[in-house]
Amino acid sequence: MKSTERKDYILNTLDSKRSVRINELSKELKVTRETIRRDLYDLEDEGRIKKVHGGAVLESSYGETDYEKRKIERWAEKEQIAKKAVSYIEEGDSIYLDYGTTTLALAKEIAKLKNITVVTNTIPIINTLVKNKAIDIIIPGGILRNNESSLFGQFALNNICEIFITIGFFGCSGIDSKAAITSHHMGEVLVSKQMIQQSQTSIVLADQSKFGNIAFNRTANFDDIDIVITDHLSNDSNEFDYLYEHGLELIASS
């Protein structure tokens, strides 16, 4: 296989999986690891990928699409998921809303409620809820991530270790039978990981486009999660067996 063909294969794999490993590519393409390593460096020089230890990720925000673009994509499905998710919230609950656009859709539903406490480090969610004086908002703080309008870092981690909440709602970039729950940004993932531990019930919100995808950082193992809410279930009754095997509830919003 020529170098151009190998690079096309690598880019196609990255487009679907968001990350690649040198060892796996070496076996799949039947070339040495050094050959794959050179291909990855060439692609990095072209500005198309980001080389990381043992492999590579997409260069564009480590495979993450623009926040404003994601707000538009599959918005109807995200609204369906949000309407289902809000039914789990009762007056007096404390809620964590994770990073992402599906949790933003949930925030728009929560904005209609009263007498709840919301913990979040996502500025668009804060802006959605701030006009409702019947909702208490707690912002752990941290380092501002400008392109996502989110906060992360050690300051945030120190603060969230002191609070415990009723329900945590978590977004993700991928759900896969082997990788479990994954997302792109390491700093945000660390906050999400900790908040899962601080939540009595942890619920992942994910439309069907997230299933089968793998982002670069694991947010949670399946055993850490209680419920997954998605927009619809496929006709293949065995497709989600790996979730049921870990005792997860899989809920469809339609």
Residue frames relative to the residue before (quaternion, step in Angstrom):
aa qw qx qy qz dx dy dz
M 1.0000 0.0000 0.0000 0.0000 0.00 0.00 0.00
K 0.4348 -0.7116 0.4938 0.2463 3.57 -0.88 0.97
S 0.6804 -0.5034 0.3548 0.3972 3.53 -1.30 0.46
T 0.6600 0.5122 -0.3184 0.4480 3.60 0.91 -0.87
E 0.6469 0.5139 -0.3176 0.4653 3.58 1.05 -0.76
R 0.6352 0.5196 -0.3275 0.4683 3.57 1.04 -0.81
K 0.6664 0.5065 -0.3087 0.4517 3.58 0.93 -0.87
D 0.6232 0.5233 -0.3367 0.4737 3.57 1.05 -0.73
Y 0.6356 0.5242 -0.3206 0.4674 3.57 1.01 -0.81
I 0.6498 0.5197 -0.3107 0.4594 3.57 0.96 -0.91
L 0.6807 0.4885 -0.2911 0.4617 3.59 0.89 -0.93
N 0.6412 0.5160 -0.3226 0.4674 3.59 1.01 -0.77
T 0.6425 0.5139 -0.3129 0.4745 3.56 1.05 -0.81
L 0.6498 0.5124 -0.3081 0.4693 3.57 1.00 -0.83
D 0.6316 0.5538 -0.3334 0.4281 3.55 1.02 -0.78
S 0.7362 0.3979 -0.2255 0.4988 3.57 1.07 -0.71
K 0.7930 0.3254 -0.1558 0.4909 3.59 0.95 -0.86
R 0.3960 -0.7549 0.4346 0.2906 3.60 1.33 -0.33
S 0.7924 0.0689 -0.0704 0.6020 3.62 1.20 -0.26
V 0.1254 -0.7769 0.6117 0.0801 3.57 -1.22 0.53
R 0.2767 -0.7384 0.5926 0.1644 3.55 -1.27 0.54
I 0.5593 -0.6337 0.4245 0.3247 3.57 -0.97 0.90
N 0.6578 0.5239 -0.3221 0.4349 3.60 0.86 -0.92
E 0.6769 0.4948 -0.2963 0.4574 3.57 0.92 -0.90
L 0.6562 0.5044 -0.3106 0.4674 3.60 0.96 -0.86
S 0.6170 0.5588 -0.3380 0.4391 3.56 1.03 -0.78
K 0.6803 0.4728 -0.2815 0.4842 3.58 0.98 -0.85
E 0.6792 0.5109 -0.2942 0.4371 3.57 0.90 -0.97
L 0.7684 0.3573 -0.1808 0.4992 3.59 0.97 -0.89
K 0.3561 -0.7770 0.4564 0.2471 3.58 1.36 -0.05
V 0.5311 0.5442 -0.4552 0.4633 3.54 0.88 1.10
T 0.6439 -0.5350 0.3712 0.4018 3.56 -1.25 0.26
R 0.6254 -0.5325 0.4137 0.3927 3.55 -1.26 0.39
E 0.6205 0.5470 -0.3454 0.4433 3.58 1.05 -0.70
T 0.6183 0.5319 -0.3435 0.4657 3.60 1.05 -0.71
I 0.6562 0.4940 -0.3053 0.4819 3.58 0.94 -0.89
R 0.6342 0.5420 -0.3303 0.4415 3.57 0.96 -0.86
R 0.6496 0.5037 -0.3157 0.4740 3.60 1.00 -0.81
D 0.6294 0.5319 -0.3320 0.4591 3.59 0.99 -0.82
L 0.6655 0.5059 -0.3052 0.4561 3.57 0.96 -0.88
Y 0.6467 0.5059 -0.3245 0.4695 3.58 0.99 -0.78
D 0.6221 0.5332 -0.3359 0.4646 3.60 1.05 -0.76
L 0.6774 0.4872 -0.2885 0.4696 3.58 0.91 -0.92
E 0.6254 0.5215 -0.3359 0.4734 3.57 1.10 -0.66
D 0.6348 0.5277 -0.3247 0.4617 3.59 1.01 -0.81
E 0.6691 0.4835 -0.2866 0.4862 3.57 1.16 -0.63
G 0.4899 -0.6926 0.4076 0.3379 3.58 1.31 -0.08
R 0.5180 0.6817 -0.3878 0.3414 3.57 1.24 0.31
I 0.7879 0.1244 -0.0789 0.5980 3.59 1.18 -0.47
K 0.3315 -0.6892 0.5928 0.2523 3.53 -1.37 0.05
K 0.3166 -0.7514 0.5508 0.1782 3.58 -0.63 1.14
V 0.0070 -0.7743 0.6325 -0.0167 3.55 -0.93 0.96
H 0.7084 -0.4573 0.3099 0.4393 3.56 -1.27 0.28
G 0.8528 0.1358 -0.1269 0.4880 3.57 -0.70 1.11
G 0.8254 0.0043 0.0167 0.5643 3.58 1.23 -0.03
A 0.4017 -0.6937 0.5356 0.2657 3.56 -1.11 -0.71
V 0.1662 -0.7360 0.6435 0.1289 3.54 -1.36 0.37
L 0.6433 -0.5027 0.3860 0.4294 3.56 -1.25 0.21
E 0.5265 -0.6650 0.4333 0.3046 3.57 -0.96 0.84
S 0.6591 0.5333 -0.3242 0.4196 3.61 0.92 -0.83
S 0.8004 -0.2597 0.1116 0.5286 3.57 -0.14 1.37
Y 0.6045 -0.5837 0.3327 0.4280 3.54 1.07 0.90
G 0.7609 -0.3862 0.1979 0.4825 3.55 0.91 0.93
E 0.5815 0.5928 -0.3704 0.4162 3.57 1.24 -0.04
T 0.3657 -0.7285 0.5333 0.2259 3.56 -0.95 0.85
D 0.6832 -0.5058 0.3471 0.3961 3.55 -1.27 0.44
Y 0.5669 -0.6423 0.4029 0.3222 3.57 -0.95 0.95
E 0.6729 0.4954 -0.3059 0.4563 3.59 0.87 -0.91
K 0.6323 0.5155 -0.3276 0.4767 3.58 1.09 -0.69
R 0.6673 0.5092 -0.3015 0.4522 3.58 0.96 -0.86
K 0.5816 0.5866 -0.3775 0.4186 3.59 1.13 -0.58
I 0.6902 0.4715 -0.2669 0.4795 3.56 1.12 -0.69
E 0.6461 0.5621 -0.3248 0.4013 3.57 0.97 -0.91
R 0.8628 -0.0160 -0.0219 0.5049 3.57 -0.95 0.99
W 0.1925 0.8258 -0.5123 0.1359 3.58 1.09 0.68
A 0.6153 0.5490 -0.3587 0.4375 3.62 0.97 -0.72
E 0.6554 0.5023 -0.3055 0.4742 3.59 0.99 -0.83
K 0.6522 0.5133 -0.3124 0.4621 3.56 1.02 -0.81
E 0.6266 0.5240 -0.3335 0.4707 3.58 1.06 -0.69
Q 0.6232 0.5341 -0.3352 0.4627 3.59 1.02 -0.78
I 0.6561 0.5067 -0.2992 0.4725 3.55 0.93 -0.95
A 0.6515 0.5299 -0.3116 0.4447 3.58 0.95 -0.90
K 0.6568 0.5124 -0.3129 0.4563 3.60 0.94 -0.86
K 0.6456 0.4881 -0.3167 0.4946 3.58 1.10 -0.64
A 0.6701 0.5286 -0.2999 0.4260 3.57 0.89 -0.95
V 0.6551 0.5335 -0.3307 0.4206 3.59 0.92 -0.84
S 0.5760 0.6022 -0.3769 0.4045 3.61 1.17 -0.45
Y 0.6179 0.5488 -0.3407 0.4482 3.59 1.23 -0.31
I 0.6347 0.5502 -0.3134 0.4429 3.59 1.26 -0.30
E 0.1156 -0.7820 0.6104 0.0496 3.55 -0.98 0.93
E 0.6331 -0.5239 0.4013 0.4046 3.56 -1.21 0.49
G 0.7603 0.3314 -0.2747 0.4864 3.55 -0.91 0.98
D 0.5185 0.6489 -0.4115 0.3751 3.60 1.27 -0.20
S 0.2660 -0.6822 0.6439 0.2220 3.49 -1.38 0.35
I 0.1527 -0.8214 0.5494 -0.0081 3.55 -0.79 1.13
Y 0.1546 -0.7294 0.6499 0.1474 3.55 -1.18 0.61
L 0.1244 -0.7660 0.6274 0.0635 3.56 -0.96 0.94
D 0.3375 -0.7815 0.5056 0.1404 3.52 -0.54 1.29
Y 0.6858 -0.4416 0.3841 0.4326 3.53 -1.39 -0.04
G 0.6030 0.5979 -0.4159 0.3254 3.57 -1.19 0.52
T 0.5756 -0.6204 0.4277 0.3176 3.52 -1.32 0.31
T 0.5963 0.5329 -0.3834 0.4620 3.62 1.13 -0.37
T 0.6410 0.4881 -0.3258 0.4948 3.59 1.06 -0.64
L 0.5785 0.5504 -0.3751 0.4708 3.60 1.18 -0.47
A 0.6277 0.5179 -0.3289 0.4792 3.58 1.02 -0.78
L 0.6410 0.5109 -0.3188 0.4759 3.59 1.04 -0.76
A 0.6132 0.5588 -0.3459 0.4383 3.59 1.02 -0.77
K 0.6311 0.5346 -0.3339 0.4522 3.59 1.04 -0.73
E 0.6495 0.4785 -0.3124 0.5015 3.59 1.15 -0.58
I 0.6489 0.5230 -0.3114 0.4565 3.57 0.98 -0.84
A 0.5762 0.6114 -0.3668 0.3995 3.59 1.13 -0.63
K 0.6435 0.5159 -0.3179 0.4677 3.61 1.24 -0.33
L 0.6159 0.5776 -0.3307 0.4215 3.60 1.28 -0.25
K 0.2145 -0.7566 0.5941 0.1690 3.55 -1.33 -0.06
N 0.8305 0.2482 -0.1892 0.4613 3.52 -1.37 0.39
I 0.5413 0.5358 -0.4710 0.4451 3.55 0.76 1.10
T 0.3282 -0.7088 0.5877 0.2112 3.53 -1.33 0.35
V 0.1128 -0.7988 0.5899 0.0342 3.56 -0.85 0.99
V 0.1522 -0.7484 0.6416 0.0719 3.54 -0.93 1.01
T 0.2183 0.7751 -0.5722 0.1554 3.60 -0.79 0.95
N 0.2333 -0.7556 0.5951 0.1428 3.53 -1.23 0.54
T 0.5485 0.5928 -0.3921 0.4404 3.57 1.20 0.55
I 0.4187 -0.7596 0.4424 0.2279 3.57 -0.44 1.23
P 0.6290 0.5175 -0.3652 0.4507 3.69 0.90 -0.68
I 0.6380 0.5052 -0.3282 0.4796 3.60 1.06 -0.66
I 0.6174 0.5366 -0.3332 0.4690 3.57 1.00 -0.82
N 0.6748 0.4998 -0.2894 0.4594 3.58 0.89 -0.95
T 0.6329 0.5374 -0.3224 0.4547 3.58 1.14 -0.65
L 0.7669 0.4035 -0.1855 0.4633 3.56 0.99 -0.87
V 0.5543 0.6922 -0.3769 0.2676 3.56 1.11 -0.67
K 0.6516 0.5382 -0.3258 0.4237 3.62 1.07 -0.56
N 0.6324 0.5056 -0.3322 0.4839 3.57 1.24 -0.29
K 0.2657 -0.8120 0.5047 0.1239 3.57 -0.26 1.29
A 0.6127 0.5490 -0.3488 0.4489 3.59 1.27 -0.17
I 0.6527 0.4465 -0.3111 0.5271 3.58 1.32 0.11
D 0.2631 -0.7399 0.5998 0.1536 3.56 -0.88 0.98
I 0.1486 -0.7984 0.5812 0.0515 3.58 -0.82 1.01
I 0.1045 -0.7679 0.6307 0.0403 3.56 -0.93 0.99
I 0.1119 -0.7916 0.6002 0.0228 3.57 -0.78 1.09
P 0.3451 -0.7723 0.4913 0.2077 3.63 -0.36 1.15
G 0.4004 -0.7352 0.4648 0.2884 3.62 1.16 -0.55
G 0.2860 0.7632 -0.5563 0.1619 3.54 -1.32 -0.22
I 0.7166 -0.3983 0.3408 0.4602 3.54 -1.27 -0.49
L 0.3988 -0.7279 0.5078 0.2308 3.57 -0.88 0.95
R 0.1847 -0.7364 0.6435 0.0972 3.54 -0.96 0.99
N 0.3505 -0.8181 0.4110 0.1974 3.55 -0.01 1.34
N 0.7120 0.4809 -0.2945 0.4184 3.61 0.76 -0.96
E 0.7413 0.3471 -0.2139 0.5332 3.61 1.22 -0.37
S 0.3138 -0.7611 0.4992 0.2703 3.61 1.30 -0.21
S 0.4918 0.6336 -0.4369 0.4071 3.55 0.94 0.96
L 0.3210 -0.7296 0.5767 0.1791 3.54 -1.33 0.37
F 0.0710 0.7901 -0.6031 0.0841 3.56 -1.00 0.84
G 0.5101 0.6798 -0.4522 0.2705 3.56 -1.28 -0.12
Q 0.7573 -0.4264 0.2662 0.4169 3.54 -1.37 0.15
F 0.5979 0.5627 -0.3659 0.4383 3.59 1.05 -0.70
A 0.6587 0.4955 -0.2980 0.4815 3.58 0.96 -0.88
L 0.6568 0.5216 -0.3110 0.4470 3.58 0.92 -0.91
N 0.6366 0.5308 -0.3318 0.4506 3.58 0.98 -0.82
N 0.7020 0.4875 -0.2727 0.4419 3.58 0.93 -0.89
I 0.7050 0.4725 -0.2962 0.4381 3.59 0.87 -0.86
C 0.5458 0.6174 -0.4023 0.3988 3.60 1.18 -0.32
E 0.6849 0.4934 -0.2717 0.4622 3.58 1.23 -0.42
I 0.7193 0.4082 -0.2509 0.5030 3.62 1.21 -0.05
F 0.1425 -0.7687 0.6198 0.0687 3.54 -1.22 0.63
I 0.1436 -0.8332 0.5335 0.0217 3.57 -0.80 1.00
T 0.6201 -0.5721 0.4025 0.3553 3.52 -1.31 0.41
I 0.8102 -0.0264 0.0740 0.5808 3.58 0.72 -1.11
G 0.1491 -0.7593 0.6267 0.0916 3.56 -1.01 0.86
F 0.1543 -0.7692 0.6156 0.0748 3.55 -0.88 1.01
F 0.0766 -0.8404 0.5356 -0.0324 3.56 -0.57 1.21
G 0.3225 -0.7105 0.5928 0.1992 3.53 -1.07 0.82
C 0.0778 -0.7849 0.6079 0.0913 3.56 -1.28 -0.07
S 0.4232 -0.6736 0.5387 0.2774 3.54 -1.35 0.17
G 0.8189 0.0118 0.0060 0.5738 3.56 1.20 -0.42
I 0.0910 -0.7386 0.6632 0.0794 3.53 -1.30 0.57
D 0.0781 0.8061 -0.5736 0.1231 3.55 -0.59 1.17
S 0.6027 -0.6116 0.3756 0.3488 3.58 -1.02 0.77
K 0.7380 0.3782 -0.2264 0.5110 3.62 1.09 -0.62
A 0.7456 0.4097 -0.2291 0.4730 3.59 0.85 -0.94
A 0.3372 -0.7502 0.4852 0.2966 3.60 1.27 -0.44
I 0.7759 -0.3049 0.2446 0.4952 3.62 -0.97 -0.85
T 0.0340 0.8270 -0.5576 0.0638 3.60 -0.62 1.09
S 0.0616 -0.7650 0.6397 0.0416 3.53 -1.33 0.49
H 0.6349 -0.6135 0.3466 0.3168 3.57 -1.27 0.35
H 0.7950 0.3600 -0.1858 0.4516 3.59 0.62 -1.10
M 0.4522 -0.7358 0.4358 0.2533 3.56 -0.56 1.20
G 0.6536 0.5283 -0.3221 0.4358 3.59 0.95 -0.84
E 0.6667 0.4826 -0.2982 0.4834 3.57 0.98 -0.84
V 0.6262 0.5548 -0.3344 0.4338 3.57 1.00 -0.82
L 0.6349 0.5349 -0.3372 0.4439 3.60 0.97 -0.78
V 0.6406 0.4984 -0.3214 0.4878 3.58 1.04 -0.75
S 0.6530 0.5171 -0.3150 0.4550 3.59 0.91 -0.90
K 0.6225 0.5503 -0.3332 0.4456 3.58 0.95 -0.88
Q 0.6959 0.4768 -0.2819 0.4571 3.55 0.85 -0.99
M 0.6681 0.5051 -0.3098 0.4500 3.57 0.96 -0.83
I 0.5596 0.5691 -0.3924 0.4572 3.60 1.14 -0.45
Q 0.6673 0.4965 -0.2895 0.4737 3.55 1.03 -0.82
Q 0.6969 0.4703 -0.2637 0.4729 3.58 1.14 -0.61
S 0.6354 0.5532 -0.3131 0.4384 3.60 1.28 -0.15
Q 0.4557 -0.6669 0.5144 0.2881 3.57 -0.99 0.83
T 0.7726 0.0726 -0.0312 0.6299 3.56 1.10 -0.79
S 0.1435 -0.7950 0.5868 0.0551 3.59 -0.87 0.99
I 0.0570 -0.8089 0.5842 -0.0342 3.55 -0.70 1.18
V 0.2107 -0.7651 0.5981 0.1115 3.58 -0.84 1.01
L 0.1986 -0.7604 0.6111 0.0947 3.56 -0.97 0.96
A 0.1846 0.8026 -0.5375 0.1811 3.59 -0.54 1.13
D 0.2972 -0.7331 0.5774 0.2017 3.58 -0.72 1.00
Q 0.7305 -0.4818 0.2708 0.4011 3.56 -1.26 0.37
S 0.5838 0.5979 -0.3805 0.3961 3.62 1.13 -0.49
K 0.6325 0.5551 -0.3335 0.4250 3.61 1.20 -0.42
F 0.6101 0.5811 -0.3599 0.4007 3.59 1.13 -0.54
G 0.7778 0.2809 -0.2478 0.5048 3.54 -0.88 1.03
N 0.6158 0.5293 -0.3496 0.4674 3.59 1.28 -0.13
I 0.1536 -0.7640 0.6203 0.0889 3.55 -1.25 0.57
A 0.1726 -0.7546 0.6251 0.1000 3.58 -0.78 1.03
F 0.7202 -0.5191 0.2703 0.3726 3.57 -1.27 0.24
N 0.7920 0.2776 -0.1322 0.5275 3.60 1.04 -0.68
R 0.3832 -0.7095 0.5382 0.2452 3.57 -0.92 0.89
T 0.2902 -0.7515 0.5732 0.1500 3.55 -0.86 1.05
A 0.8032 -0.1131 0.1245 0.5714 3.57 0.91 -0.90
N 0.4102 -0.6167 0.5982 0.3060 3.49 -1.35 0.36
F 0.6541 -0.5283 0.3581 0.4060 3.57 -1.18 0.43
D 0.6317 0.5532 -0.3380 0.4252 3.58 1.06 -0.69
D 0.6242 0.5493 -0.3352 0.4430 3.60 1.23 -0.33
I 0.7096 0.4561 -0.2195 0.4901 3.57 1.28 -0.47
D 0.3427 -0.7539 0.5282 0.1874 3.58 -1.08 0.74
I 0.8169 0.0567 0.0457 0.5722 3.57 0.89 -0.98
V 0.1142 -0.7335 0.6618 0.1046 3.55 -1.22 0.62
I 0.1194 -0.7782 0.6138 0.0579 3.58 -0.83 1.02
T 0.0081 -0.7965 0.6037 -0.0330 3.56 -0.78 1.05
D 0.6479 -0.5504 0.3551 0.3888 3.58 -1.26 0.12
H 0.7889 -0.1397 0.0853 0.5923 3.61 1.00 -0.71
L 0.3857 -0.7001 0.5517 0.2381 3.54 -1.28 0.37
S 0.4794 -0.6667 0.4899 0.2927 3.55 -1.09 0.74
N 0.6234 -0.5526 0.4100 0.3713 3.55 -1.33 0.17
D 0.5694 0.5837 -0.3774 0.4389 3.56 1.30 -0.27
S 0.3037 -0.8055 0.4836 0.1584 3.58 -0.22 1.26
N 0.6945 0.4766 -0.2761 0.4628 3.60 1.19 -0.43
E 0.4543 0.7410 -0.4252 0.2524 3.58 1.26 -0.27
F 0.7917 0.3023 -0.1428 0.5113 3.57 1.01 -0.79
D 0.2325 0.8074 -0.5121 0.1782 3.59 1.18 0.49
Y 0.6274 0.5624 -0.3450 0.4135 3.57 1.03 -0.74
L 0.6237 0.5095 -0.3413 0.4846 3.60 1.17 -0.49
Y 0.6696 0.5029 -0.2999 0.4569 3.57 0.89 -0.94
E 0.6180 0.5662 -0.3407 0.4258 3.58 1.06 -0.73
H 0.7053 0.4162 -0.2498 0.5166 3.58 1.18 -0.54
G 0.5769 -0.6427 0.3542 0.3588 3.57 1.24 0.28
L 0.4237 0.7052 -0.4680 0.3229 3.57 1.20 0.38
E 0.3484 -0.6615 0.6129 0.2557 3.51 -1.25 0.54
L 0.1257 -0.7652 0.6273 0.0710 3.57 -0.92 0.92
I 0.0740 -0.8240 0.5606 -0.0346 3.54 -0.47 1.29
A 0.2196 -0.7573 0.6018 0.1271 3.56 -0.93 0.92
S 0.4170 -0.7271 0.4939 0.2314 3.55 -0.97 0.90
S 0.7885 0.1692 -0.1166 0.5797 3.58 1.25 -0.25
